[in-house]
Amino acid sequence: MSLTRFDNIVFDMDGVLIESEFLQVEAEKFVCAKYGIVVPDHEWMTFKGRTNRSIFDYLVTTYAKKPVSVDELIAEKRAYVKRNISNVKMIPGALTFLLFLRDYRPRKKIALTTSTGREIQNVIFDRFHLHGYFDQTITGDDVTNGKPHPEPYRVTAERMGAQAEACVVIEDSDNGIKSAKAAGCFVVGITTSFSREVLLAAGADIIVDSYKELRKLFR
């Protein structure tokens, strides 16, 4: 299969471009422990790809024993991530692939659609010098409904001036894949966070295990 027909290429960030899913979970666990919110272990994987507000709204409603501000929890998580951002690395092959795609611009447009807020997205882009690679960046702050709702990818397509059907999305989580598919995009699942079985069950059109494998689809 070739993906060269797609002129709009959209990346998720956490787990797709950077190895940061562990830090997101670590930060959420830290915040919950600090505020006495006890969360069963099976819940943590279900939050991947979701916005901070969606996660903490759910945790406060479901597990908090006393009133606590969701905004305060989000601020605590953001501060934790910023303190520990030096532990984050890029996914192997991601930067090389971005450089490869840059040779196709401006014919092909490149976008980022992340559930992470704008502040942390900019911190990460500064750290890895990623600002020049994307025509559009959509964050969790730019939408009302986060993944798995289709709004993030609908907004991305709109800002790229494209139909969702003309966009190929690279995602690592079930929530992200469901969002992109519901919006009408073609989705490549990359197995950096979940198994092939989980990604296929979420609706991915094709699965790759690495950027080397993904690059072959654009030749």
C-alpha positions in Angstrom: 0.0 0.0 0.0 1.2 3.5 -0.8 0.2 6.7 1.1 1.6 9.1 -1.4 -1.9 10.1 -2.5 -2.4 12.0 0.7 -1.3 15.6 0.7 -2.3 16.2 4.3 -0.3 14.4 7.0 -1.3 14.7 10.6 0.7 13.5 13.6 -0.3 13.0 17.2 2.5 14.0 19.6 2.7 11.9 22.8 3.7 8.4 21.9 4.0 9.3 18.2 6.7 11.9 18.0 8.0 11.8 21.6 8.3 9.1 24.2 6.2 11.0 26.8 3.3 8.7 27.6 5.2 7.4 30.7 5.6 11.0 31.9 1.9 11.8 31.4 0.9 8.8 33.5 3.6 9.5 36.1 2.4 13.1 36.4 -1.3 12.0 36.8 -0.4 9.5 39.5 1.7 12.1 41.3 -1.2 14.6 41.3 -3.7 12.0 42.4 -1.5 10.8 45.2 -0.9 14.4 46.4 -4.7 15.0 46.6 -5.6 11.6 48.0 -7.4 10.4 44.9 -7.0 6.6 44.8 -7.3 5.2 41.2 -7.4 1.5 40.2 -4.4 0.5 38.1 -6.6 -0.6 35.2 -7.8 3.0 34.6 -4.4 4.5 33.6 -4.2 3.1 30.1 -7.7 4.3 29.3 -6.6 7.9 29.6 -4.0 7.8 26.7 -4.9 10.3 24.1 -7.4 12.2 26.2 -7.2 15.9 27.3 -6.2 16.8 30.9 -9.7 18.2 31.6 -11.4 15.0 30.4 -9.1 12.9 32.6 -9.4 14.9 35.7 -13.1 15.6 35.3 -13.5 11.9 35.3 -11.1 11.2 38.2 -12.7 13.8 40.5 -16.2 12.7 39.7 -15.4 9.0 40.1 -12.7 8.8 42.8 -12.2 12.0 44.7 -13.4 11.7 48.4 -13.6 15.5 48.9 -14.1 18.5 46.7 -11.1 19.5 44.6 -10.6 21.9 41.7 -10.0 20.3 38.3 -8.1 23.4 37.2 -5.8 23.0 40.2 -5.1 19.4 39.3 -4.4 20.3 35.7 -2.0 23.0 36.8 -0.2 20.6 39.1 0.2 18.1 36.3 1.5 20.7 33.9 4.1 21.8 36.5 5.2 18.2 37.1 5.6 17.6 33.3 7.7 20.9 32.9 9.9 19.9 35.9 10.6 16.5 34.3 10.6 17.3 30.6 14.4 16.6 30.3 13.5 12.8 30.7 11.5 12.9 27.4 13.1 11.7 24.2 11.9 11.6 20.6 10.5 8.4 19.2 13.3 6.6 17.2 13.1 7.7 13.5 10.5 10.5 14.1 12.8 13.4 13.4 14.3 11.7 10.3 10.8 11.1 9.0 9.8 14.8 9.6 12.9 15.8 7.6 11.9 13.4 4.9 8.5 14.9 4.7 9.8 18.5 4.7 11.2 17.9 1.2 7.6 17.5 -0.1 6.4 20.8 1.3 4.6 23.0 0.3 2.8 20.4 -1.8 2.1 18.3 1.2 0.9 20.0 4.4 1.9 18.7 7.8 -0.1 19.2 11.0 0.0 18.2 14.7 -3.1 17.2 16.6 -2.4 16.6 20.3 -4.5 16.4 23.5 -1.7 18.1 25.3 -2.2 21.8 26.1 -0.6 24.6 24.2 1.9 25.5 26.9 3.4 22.0 27.2 3.3 21.5 23.4 5.4 24.7 23.0 7.8 23.5 25.7 8.3 20.2 23.8 8.6 21.9 20.4 11.3 24.3 21.9 13.2 21.3 23.4 13.3 19.4 20.2 13.3 22.3 17.7 10.1 21.2 16.0 8.4 24.5 15.3 9.4 24.7 11.7 8.0 21.3 10.7 4.3 21.9 11.0 1.8 24.0 9.0 -0.8 23.7 11.8 -0.7 22.7 15.4 -4.0 21.8 17.2 -3.8 21.2 20.9 -6.3 20.2 23.6 -6.8 24.0 24.3 -8.2 24.5 20.8 -11.2 22.1 21.1 -14.2 21.7 23.3 -14.3 17.9 22.9 -11.1 16.0 23.1 -10.3 12.6 21.7 -12.0 10.1 21.1 -14.5 12.7 19.9 -13.9 13.6 16.2 -13.6 17.3 16.9 -9.8 17.5 17.1 -9.3 16.0 13.7 -12.2 17.9 12.1 -10.7 21.1 13.3 -7.3 20.1 12.0 -8.7 19.3 8.5 -10.6 22.6 8.5 -7.5 24.6 9.4 -5.5 22.8 6.7 -8.2 23.7 4.2 -8.8 20.0 3.4 -11.5 17.4 3.6 -10.9 14.9 6.4 -10.9 12.1 3.8 -7.8 13.7 2.3 -5.8 13.4 5.6 -3.7 10.6 6.8 -3.2 10.5 10.5 -0.4 8.8 12.5 -1.7 7.7 15.9 -0.5 5.5 18.8 -3.6 5.2 21.0 -7.1 3.7 20.7 -8.7 7.1 21.7 -6.7 8.9 19.0 -7.6 6.4 16.3 -11.3 6.5 17.2 -11.2 10.3 17.0 -9.5 10.4 13.6 -11.7 7.6 12.1 -14.9 9.3 13.4 -13.7 12.5 11.6 -13.3 10.6 8.4 -9.5 10.3 8.2 -7.3 7.5 7.0 -5.4 6.3 10.1 -2.0 4.6 10.5 -1.5 3.1 13.9 2.0 2.9 15.2 2.8 0.3 17.9 4.7 2.6 20.3 2.1 2.4 23.1 -0.5 -0.3 22.3 -0.5 -3.7 20.5 -1.5 -4.2 16.9 -4.7 -5.9 18.2 -5.7 -2.9 20.2 -5.0 -0.5 17.4 -6.9 -2.6 14.8 -9.8 -2.9 17.2 -9.9 0.9 17.5 -10.3 1.1 13.7 -6.7 1.8 12.3 -6.6 1.2 8.6 -3.0 0.0 8.6 -0.4 -0.8 11.4 3.3 -0.1 11.4 5.9 -0.9 14.0 8.4 1.8 13.2 9.1 5.0 11.2 11.3 3.0 8.9 8.3 0.9 8.0 6.1 4.0 7.7 8.5 5.8 5.4 8.3 2.9 2.9 4.6 3.7 2.5 5.4 7.2 1.2 7.7 6.1 -1.6 
